[in-house]
């Protein structure tokens, strides 16, 4: 988008890093004599069938650039061949949770979309029986990451439903408006979602700025969605 950039980092010769789905890495760089570090969830460079076949030699990160930020302006100014430090992966998301699910609901605000990228890819291109509902929350249309790609993906896959919610749309916007709330989330859940706990067939993931994630979790709690079916990606 206008303020989100896709970076590709090559690991040093002889180094390999396979990042588990839902895990993050930490970038660290010397900025004016201070070590600045930030964590980011690796993505894939495109939402295509063969894109998640990794040889462990590349890491792709989708990063929002904050002009007054401590690290992201430095990242934006990097040139081909520049170097920075990357720490090993961290995270508590378990692939088994995804493998047994049949209904996947993704709630993403802004760059909270990044953990959803590989979940979405796995659900559509590895699983052949998972229904996926993605709801993104942004200020304006120009803030929606990969909007055209997501719209095309929805056309190509009947198991995928995508809905965009805008908080500051212009007058031409015909979609839903506002912020995350129960009446938006409830239709995304299967009719029998309260009975999904035993077979663990439902997985709801939320990620975004902390106030958004807390609000999303509160909505799910109010709807009596089983806590075991919910995973929040927290920065």
Backbone bond lengths (Angstrom), bond angles and torsions (degrees), N, CA, C in turn:
res aa  C-N    CA-C-N  psi(-1)  N-CA   C-N-CA  omega(-1)  CA-C   N-CA-C  phi
1 X - - - 1.463 - - 1.520 108.70 -
2 X 1.341 116.04 -171.82 1.461 119.92 -179.63 1.517 113.04 -62.95
3 X 1.346 118.05 -21.72 1.467 119.12 -178.93 1.530 113.42 -133.45
4 X 1.318 117.40 12.86 1.467 122.07 176.71 1.519 108.81 -120.57
5 X 1.330 116.10 129.36 1.460 122.10 -176.03 1.526 110.02 -120.94
6 X 1.330 115.57 142.23 1.465 121.37 175.59 1.527 108.53 -96.88
7 X 1.328 115.99 117.91 1.466 122.06 179.97 1.525 109.77 -105.43
8 X 1.324 116.32 143.86 1.465 121.42 171.61 1.521 108.40 -118.53
9 X 1.333 115.55 123.65 1.454 121.98 179.28 1.528 109.18 -111.22
10 X 1.312 115.93 128.21 1.462 121.70 175.68 1.522 109.12 -94.62
11 X 1.327 116.67 130.57 1.458 119.67 177.03 1.524 110.06 -75.14
12 X 1.336 117.47 157.22 1.466 120.22 179.62 1.532 110.91 -60.65
13 X 1.320 117.53 153.46 1.470 120.68 178.00 1.529 111.18 -53.13
14 X 1.312 115.93 133.15 1.460 120.85 -179.44 1.510 114.72 86.46
15 X 1.341 117.31 -4.87 1.469 121.09 179.33 1.524 109.95 -101.74
16 X 1.327 116.08 144.69 1.454 121.53 179.94 1.526 109.26 -138.13
17 X 1.332 116.18 142.92 1.457 121.03 177.31 1.527 109.13 -146.85
18 X 1.313 116.04 111.26 1.455 120.70 174.81 1.526 107.53 -99.91
19 X 1.298 116.75 113.96 1.468 120.97 -175.13 1.527 109.37 -90.94
20 X 1.328 118.92 117.83 1.459 120.45 177.48 1.528 111.13 -60.55
21 X 1.315 116.31 149.92 1.459 121.16 177.33 1.534 109.32 -58.28
22 X 1.334 115.71 133.44 1.458 120.87 177.92 1.506 114.95 84.34
23 X 1.337 117.66 1.04 1.462 120.29 178.27 1.528 110.03 -100.72
24 X 1.331 116.26 164.88 1.462 120.40 -177.48 1.526 110.73 -126.52
25 X 1.313 114.43 163.75 1.463 121.51 173.69 1.527 107.61 -119.34
26 X 1.317 115.48 164.65 1.463 120.67 178.91 1.518 109.83 -117.48
27 X 1.328 116.06 126.09 1.454 121.35 173.65 1.529 109.15 -93.03
28 X 1.315 115.63 141.47 1.461 120.09 179.46 1.521 108.62 -136.88
29 X 1.323 116.02 135.44 1.457 120.02 -177.50 1.526 109.61 -148.30
30 X 1.305 114.85 147.89 1.469 120.36 177.89 1.529 108.99 -82.29
31 X 1.325 116.60 116.26 1.459 121.93 -179.81 1.523 108.40 -120.55
32 X 1.306 115.63 109.12 1.475 121.52 179.84 1.527 111.79 53.39
33 X 1.341 114.63 44.06 1.452 119.82 176.67 1.510 115.77 82.88
34 X 1.356 117.33 1.02 1.461 121.22 179.05 1.518 109.98 -116.94
35 X 1.336 116.42 140.20 1.453 121.07 175.66 1.532 108.84 -81.73
36 X 1.333 116.23 114.92 1.458 121.84 178.91 1.516 108.53 -109.31
37 X 1.326 117.18 132.06 1.458 120.41 179.78 1.524 111.24 -130.45
38 X 1.331 115.85 145.51 1.456 122.75 176.63 1.529 108.36 -143.88
39 X 1.328 116.27 147.70 1.462 121.11 179.98 1.526 110.96 -101.25
40 X 1.333 115.97 140.89 1.459 122.22 -179.52 1.532 109.42 -140.79
41 X 1.322 115.60 147.02 1.462 120.74 178.08 1.523 109.80 -92.11
42 X 1.327 118.54 120.57 1.470 120.44 178.01 1.523 112.42 -60.24
43 X 1.313 114.43 145.60 1.462 121.89 178.12 1.526 107.93 -121.13
44 X 1.311 115.93 -171.05 1.456 122.07 170.37 1.528 107.03 -113.34
45 X 1.325 118.03 155.54 1.465 119.36 -172.33 1.522 114.86 -72.68
46 X 1.325 118.06 -13.59 1.462 120.91 178.88 1.525 108.65 -161.40
47 X 1.324 116.10 152.89 1.469 120.33 179.48 1.529 109.56 -88.45
48 X 1.324 114.28 71.88 1.462 121.52 179.94 1.518 109.40 -128.15
49 X 1.330 115.58 160.01 1.459 121.12 -170.84 1.519 113.37 -56.66
50 X 1.325 118.37 -40.84 1.458 120.33 -171.63 1.526 113.36 -98.25
51 X 1.327 118.62 10.63 1.462 119.97 -171.99 1.523 114.30 -79.00
52 X 1.333 118.96 -18.86 1.460 119.08 -176.34 1.519 112.81 -96.12
53 X 1.328 116.31 16.80 1.462 120.31 174.96 1.526 107.19 -88.17
54 X 1.332 115.92 99.58 1.458 120.76 -172.82 1.517 110.98 -102.10
55 X 1.328 115.52 140.72 1.464 119.87 173.47 1.524 111.45 -96.43
56 X 1.343 115.92 5.78 1.458 120.18 177.28 1.512 114.80 77.79
57 X 1.334 116.67 7.83 1.463 119.71 -176.59 1.527 113.36 -105.01
58 X 1.343 117.11 -8.40 1.459 121.74 -178.42 1.525 109.79 -130.77
59 X 1.316 115.84 144.57 1.461 121.55 173.24 1.525 107.67 -128.08
60 X 1.338 116.66 126.76 1.469 122.26 -178.91 1.532 108.77 -107.15
61 X 1.307 116.27 128.70 1.464 121.72 -179.42 1.521 110.51 -127.74
62 X 1.320 115.33 134.51 1.460 122.18 177.61 1.531 106.93 -104.32
63 X 1.326 116.62 113.10 1.469 120.51 -168.32 1.529 110.79 -126.48
64 X 1.327 115.43 131.48 1.459 120.31 174.36 1.524 109.09 -81.64
65 X 1.337 115.05 131.31 1.460 120.74 -178.10 1.527 109.83 -93.05
66 X 1.326 115.57 120.08 1.461 121.46 175.90 1.534 107.93 -103.36
67 X 1.324 118.43 114.08 1.476 120.69 -176.11 1.520 113.73 -53.22
68 X 1.333 117.45 -33.34 1.460 120.78 -179.15 1.526 111.99 -100.52
69 X 1.328 117.21 10.32 1.455 120.46 -177.78 1.518 112.31 -72.60
70 X 1.337 114.80 164.11 1.463 119.84 -178.96 1.517 112.31 -78.52
71 X 1.339 117.15 -35.00 1.465 120.45 -173.74 1.518 114.26 -115.03
72 X 1.346 117.80 -39.91 1.472 118.23 -170.31 1.530 114.25 -63.54
73 X 1.348 121.50 -34.15 1.470 118.23 175.53 1.532 112.20 -62.84
74 X 1.337 115.69 -33.10 1.462 120.17 177.49 1.526 109.76 -67.02
75 X 1.342 116.46 -41.78 1.462 120.25 178.23 1.529 110.55 -62.50
76 X 1.324 116.01 -42.43 1.462 120.56 -179.22 1.526 111.30 -61.51
77 X 1.325 116.46 -30.52 1.469 121.01 -177.06 1.527 113.23 -87.15
78 X 1.333 117.55 -4.21 1.467 119.79 179.78 1.519 110.74 -63.07
79 X 1.306 115.46 145.96 1.457 121.68 176.88 1.523 109.48 -113.05
80 X 1.328 115.96 161.55 1.454 120.84 178.37 1.527 109.58 -53.09
81 X 1.328 115.87 128.09 1.458 120.14 179.89 1.512 114.63 98.36
82 X 1.344 118.00 -16.17 1.464 120.05 176.13 1.534 110.16 -66.73
83 X 1.316 115.53 157.18 1.461 120.34 -175.85 1.519 111.58 -124.30
84 X 1.336 114.89 152.69 1.460 121.51 169.87 1.519 107.73 -153.92
85 X 1.319 116.59 168.11 1.459 121.03 -176.02 1.527 110.53 -88.70
86 X 1.330 115.62 142.63 1.459 122.10 175.54 1.524 108.26 -130.99
87 X 1.322 115.86 122.97 1.458 120.70 179.21 1.525 110.48 -86.23
88 X 1.325 115.34 162.45 1.456 122.15 -176.32 1.531 111.31 -64.13
89 X 1.315 115.22 167.79 1.457 121.51 -173.12 1.527 112.18 -72.86
90 X 1.331 114.05 151.73 1.463 121.78 174.70 1.524 108.14 -140.06
91 X 1.325 116.07 156.13 1.455 120.22 176.94 1.511 111.26 152.86
92 X 1.342 115.94 160.53 1.461 120.27 -179.21 1.524 112.71 -121.15
93 X 1.341 116.95 9.10 1.458 119.04 178.56 1.526 109.01 -75.25
94 X 1.329 116.75 134.41 1.458 121.92 -178.72 1.521 110.23 -109.72
95 X 1.335 115.92 128.32 1.463 120.66 -178.86 1.523 111.81 -59.04
96 X 1.324 117.84 -31.32 1.466 120.91 -179.97 1.524 111.26 -58.55
97 X 1.325 116.91 -32.54 1.466 121.21 177.71 1.515 110.44 -60.91
98 X 1.319 115.96 -39.38 1.461 121.25 179.71 1.527 110.93 -75.49
99 X 1.313 116.82 -38.07 1.461 121.40 -174.88 1.522 112.66 -64.23
100 X 1.328 117.55 -32.43 1.460 119.25 -177.47 1.525 113.41 -93.03
101 X 1.327 116.57 -5.17 1.458 119.30 -176.85 1.530 111.59 -81.57
102 X 1.319 116.10 149.45 1.465 122.21 177.66 1.531 111.52 -116.82
103 X 1.319 115.53 -20.47 1.460 121.44 177.59 1.523 108.36 -128.33
104 X 1.335 115.92 115.86 1.464 121.85 -177.37 1.522 109.12 -113.24
105 X 1.320 116.41 123.69 1.464 122.71 179.21 1.528 107.90 -117.71
106 X 1.336 116.62 125.84 1.456 121.89 -176.70 1.525 109.68 -119.85
107 X 1.318 116.24 123.43 1.461 122.55 178.36 1.521 107.52 -115.54
108 X 1.331 116.78 115.85 1.465 119.84 -172.31 1.519 110.93 -134.75
109 X 1.325 115.96 129.44 1.459 121.44 176.02 1.521 108.97 -112.70
110 X 1.328 116.97 124.85 1.455 121.13 178.15 1.511 112.25 58.46
111 X 1.347 116.46 -131.79 1.460 119.68 179.62 1.526 111.93 -76.41
112 X 1.313 117.52 4.09 1.459 120.63 167.08 1.518 110.54 -63.96
113 X 1.313 116.23 -6.40 1.470 121.86 174.43 1.529 111.53 -68.90
114 X 1.341 118.12 -24.31 1.463 119.62 -171.14 1.530 114.31 -61.41
115 X 1.343 121.27 -42.24 1.473 117.73 176.99 1.528 112.79 -65.32
116 X 1.336 115.79 -22.45 1.458 119.87 -176.59 1.523 112.55 -77.40
117 X 1.336 117.14 -20.24 1.461 120.47 -174.07 1.522 111.58 -58.19
118 X 1.332 116.79 -51.73 1.466 119.12 -177.16 1.532 111.50 -76.95
119 X 1.330 118.16 -28.51 1.465 120.05 172.46 1.529 109.92 -61.61
120 X 1.310 115.12 -45.57 1.460 121.57 179.53 1.526 110.56 -62.03
121 X 1.315 115.97 -45.20 1.463 120.61 179.44 1.528 111.05 -61.17
122 X 1.319 116.87 -46.10 1.465 120.95 -179.33 1.532 110.54 -62.02
123 X 1.333 115.92 -43.59 1.456 120.48 -176.75 1.530 112.14 -63.60
124 X 1.329 116.71 -34.50 1.466 120.22 -175.35 1.521 113.29 -92.73
125 X 1.326 117.12 -34.03 1.459 119.51 -171.36 1.525 114.27 -110.05
126 X 1.332 117.92 -13.02 1.463 120.58 174.86 1.520 110.04 -106.72
127 X 1.320 116.44 -50.57 1.458 120.61 175.02 1.535 109.10 -78.65
128 X 1.318 116.13 149.12 1.467 119.20 176.13 1.519 112.28 -119.11
129 X 1.338 116.20 12.58 1.461 118.07 -176.80 1.531 113.46 -139.84
130 X 1.329 116.84 10.87 1.459 119.73 -176.93 1.526 111.03 -94.32
131 X 1.323 116.07 131.33 1.457 121.53 172.70 1.527 108.86 -90.33
132 X 1.340 116.30 134.39 1.461 120.77 -174.28 1.522 110.02 -125.48
133 X 1.322 115.61 131.81 1.460 121.47 174.41 1.522 108.32 -125.68
134 X 1.327 114.86 118.19 1.463 121.64 -179.59 1.521 109.55 -111.97
135 X 1.329 116.19 127.10 1.461 121.02 174.81 1.523 107.75 -122.37
136 X 1.329 115.84 120.32 1.460 119.86 179.09 1.524 109.54 -106.32
137 X 1.333 114.96 149.68 1.465 121.82 -179.50 1.522 108.12 -125.47
138 X 1.342 116.15 122.62 1.457 121.66 -179.47 1.518 109.26 -144.82
139 X 1.336 116.02 171.00 1.457 120.01 177.12 1.522 110.94 -75.96
140 X 1.339 117.03 -54.63 1.457 121.94 -175.36 1.529 109.97 -133.02
141 X 1.330 116.01 171.24 1.471 120.56 179.64 1.519 110.84 -59.37
142 X 1.322 117.37 -39.29 1.467 119.60 -176.47 1.523 112.81 -68.64
143 X 1.342 116.70 -10.82 1.467 120.59 177.75 1.531 112.89 -90.21
144 X 1.325 118.02 -7.87 1.469 120.64 -176.92 1.523 109.71 -76.25
145 X 1.315 116.15 116.18 1.462 121.29 -179.55 1.538 109.79 -70.69
146 X 1.333 116.08 129.72 1.470 122.87 175.48 1.540 111.92 55.14
147 X 1.322 116.89 39.10 1.470 118.36 -178.08 1.523 111.95 -58.04
148 X 1.334 117.48 -47.85 1.470 119.70 -178.39 1.523 110.98 -62.77
149 X 1.337 116.71 -40.95 1.462 120.29 179.56 1.532 111.31 -63.47
150 X 1.335 115.95 -41.42 1.463 120.07 179.85 1.526 111.01 -66.95
151 X 1.334 116.35 -40.91 1.464 119.45 178.64 1.522 110.94 -62.55
152 X 1.332 116.72 -40.79 1.461 120.53 178.73 1.523 111.02 -67.90
153 X 1.319 116.17 -39.45 1.458 120.63 179.20 1.522 110.56 -61.93
154 X 1.333 116.10 -39.30 1.455 119.93 178.99 1.531 110.69 -65.90
155 X 1.325 116.92 -37.25 1.463 120.24 176.86 1.519 111.85 -64.24
156 X 1.324 115.62 -35.29 1.465 120.68 -175.02 1.522 113.81 -84.28
157 X 1.329 117.54 -18.09 1.468 120.42 -174.13 1.522 110.05 -129.93
158 X 1.314 116.30 112.08 1.467 120.74 -178.89 1.532 111.55 -68.94
159 X 1.328 118.00 -17.74 1.467 121.35 -179.87 1.531 112.28 -81.47
160 X 1.328 116.59 -4.37 1.471 120.69 -176.50 1.521 111.20 -111.06
161 X 1.323 115.16 132.85 1.467 121.63 172.54 1.528 107.68 -124.66
162 X 1.328 116.17 127.48 1.466 121.89 -179.54 1.520 109.29 -120.99
163 X 1.323 116.22 134.17 1.461 121.08 176.18 1.521 109.07 -136.75
164 X 1.333 115.81 134.24 1.461 121.33 179.64 1.523 109.78 -108.27
165 X 1.325 116.25 133.00 1.460 122.71 178.92 1.530 107.89 -115.22
166 X 1.321 117.17 128.63 1.466 120.94 -178.76 1.527 110.89 -115.60
167 X 1.333 115.47 138.80 1.463 119.78 179.14 1.526 112.61 -94.59
168 X 1.346 117.22 -22.17 1.467 121.03 179.78 1.528 110.40 -134.92
169 X 1.332 117.80 57.84 1.471 119.91 -176.76 1.519 112.26 -76.76
170 X 1.324 115.64 162.21 1.464 118.14 171.71 1.529 108.59 -87.66
171 X 1.319 115.94 179.95 1.463 120.11 -172.88 1.523 113.32 -67.68
172 X 1.329 117.41 -17.77 1.462 120.18 -178.51 1.528 113.54 -81.26
173 X 1.325 117.17 -10.92 1.468 120.29 -176.76 1.524 110.83 -72.31
174 X 1.336 115.81 127.40 1.459 120.98 -178.11 1.525 112.73 -107.09
175 X 1.318 116.51 -2.65 1.461 120.28 -179.17 1.518 112.48 -86.21
176 X 1.326 115.31 -171.99 1.464 121.23 -179.18 1.525 110.64 -70.30
177 X 1.317 115.41 154.60 1.455 122.26 -178.21 1.527 110.11 -127.55
178 X 1.328 114.96 161.58 1.458 119.70 173.89 1.512 112.97 107.40
179 X 1.312 115.13 -156.11 1.462 122.26 -176.44 1.520 109.83 -119.98
180 X 1.319 116.52 173.96 1.457 120.24 -176.24 1.524 110.30 -61.16
181 X 1.323 115.68 133.17 1.460 121.46 179.72 1.533 108.51 -156.94
182 X 1.314 115.01 162.31 1.460 120.77 -171.37 1.520 113.11 -58.93
183 X 1.338 117.08 -38.10 1.471 118.43 -177.13 1.520 112.73 -69.34
184 X 1.335 117.75 -19.19 1.460 120.55 173.55 1.523 111.16 -84.29
185 X 1.321 116.38 -36.89 1.464 121.19 -174.88 1.526 112.30 -77.55
186 X 1.323 117.17 -38.89 1.468 120.55 -173.11 1.530 113.79 -55.34
187 X 1.352 119.71 -43.62 1.472 118.92 -179.75 1.531 113.74 -64.86
188 X 1.327 117.90 -16.22 1.456 120.78 179.26 1.524 112.07 -77.52
189 X 1.320 116.65 -22.50 1.461 121.30 -176.19 1.525 110.80 -83.35
190 X 1.340 117.98 144.43 1.466 120.02 176.69 1.523 110.55 -63.44
191 X 1.326 116.80 155.56 1.463 120.44 -175.85 1.524 112.25 -58.18
192 X 1.312 116.90 -34.87 1.459 121.03 -176.74 1.527 111.70 -100.19
193 X 1.352 117.10 30.16 1.464 119.05 -171.06 1.523 113.03 -60.38
194 X 1.327 118.15 -28.38 1.458 119.49 -179.65 1.528 112.08 -72.65
195 X 1.337 116.46 -15.04 1.456 120.71 177.36 1.536 112.07 -100.40
196 X 1.324 117.02 3.86 1.465 120.96 -175.86 1.526 112.91 -80.69
197 X 1.327 116.45 -9.82 1.466 119.08 -172.18 1.524 111.49 -64.56
198 X 1.341 116.96 -41.20 1.462 119.45 -173.79 1.526 112.06 -64.18
199 X 1.341 117.19 -45.51 1.460 119.10 -179.37 1.521 113.14 -90.46
200 X 1.352 116.28 -0.59 1.471 122.26 177.14 1.526 111.33 53.64
201 X 1.319 116.31 41.87 1.464 121.08 -176.25 1.524 113.21 -91.93
202 X 1.337 117.66 -3.41 1.463 121.81 179.48 1.524 109.25 -117.27
203 X 1.338 114.86 136.41 1.467 120.87 173.33 1.516 108.18 -135.54
204 X 1.328 115.89 123.70 1.461 122.42 176.83 1.521 107.83 -115.65
205 X 1.334 116.80 122.36 1.462 121.08 -179.95 1.526 109.57 -115.56
206 X 1.310 116.29 140.44 1.468 121.79 179.41 1.513 109.58 -132.27
207 X 1.342 115.68 140.20 1.456 119.92 177.08 1.524 109.45 -157.01
208 X 1.318 115.09 144.09 1.456 121.66 178.78 1.518 108.53 162.82
209 X 1.324 117.33 -166.57 1.467 119.62 172.97 1.525 109.74 -54.92
210 X 1.313 116.99 148.39 1.465 120.80 -173.80 1.528 113.43 -52.91
211 X 1.347 120.70 -43.39 1.468 119.20 178.45 1.532 112.32 -59.74
212 X 1.346 116.56 -37.11 1.458 119.30 177.33 1.520 110.87 -64.59
213 X 1.331 116.62 -47.88 1.460 120.27 -176.95 1.518 110.70 -61.91
214 X 1.319 116.69 -41.53 1.469 120.15 177.82 1.525 110.85 -62.94
215 X 1.331 116.61 -41.27 1.467 120.35 179.74 1.525 110.74 -66.10
216 X 1.328 116.90 -39.89 1.462 120.82 178.96 1.530 110.60 -64.13
217 X 1.331 116.24 -43.10 1.463 120.05 178.59 1.524 111.40 -64.12
218 X 1.330 115.87 -36.74 1.477 119.61 178.00 1.522 110.26 -65.59
219 X 1.328 117.70 -40.78 1.467 121.11 176.63 1.520 110.89 -58.97
220 X 1.315 116.43 -46.20 1.462 120.69 -178.83 1.523 111.14 -65.42
221 X 1.322 116.40 -37.46 1.468 120.19 176.32 1.526 110.48 -64.77
222 X 1.339 116.56 -44.11 1.465 120.48 179.72 1.530 111.39 -62.85
223 X 1.331 116.15 -32.37 1.465 120.67 179.43 1.523 112.25 -82.62
224 X 1.326 116.51 -1.38 1.467 123.98 -179.66 1.530 111.82 63.26
225 X 1.311 114.58 36.96 1.463 119.10 173.55 1.535 107.50 -73.15
226 X 1.322 118.37 132.35 1.471 120.02 -178.37 1.528 111.97 -55.56
227 X 1.328 116.81 130.08 1.462 120.78 -178.64 1.521 111.78 -59.24
228 X 1.342 116.96 -30.88 1.461 120.50 -179.35 1.524 112.62 -69.15
229 X 1.334 116.39 -13.95 1.467 120.72 -179.72 1.523 112.19 -94.81
230 X 1.333 117.25 1.98 1.462 121.42 -172.51 1.524 110.36 -114.10
231 X 1.328 115.74 134.72 1.470 120.40 173.77 1.518 108.66 -132.39
232 X 1.323 116.09 125.11 1.462 121.40 177.45 1.522 109.08 -106.33
233 X 1.323 115.85 127.87 1.460 121.06 173.88 1.522 107.25 -88.65
234 X 1.314 115.67 112.69 1.460 120.55 -176.41 1.520 109.41 -111.57
235 X 1.344 117.04 133.53 1.453 121.28 -178.58 1.515 112.48 -75.33
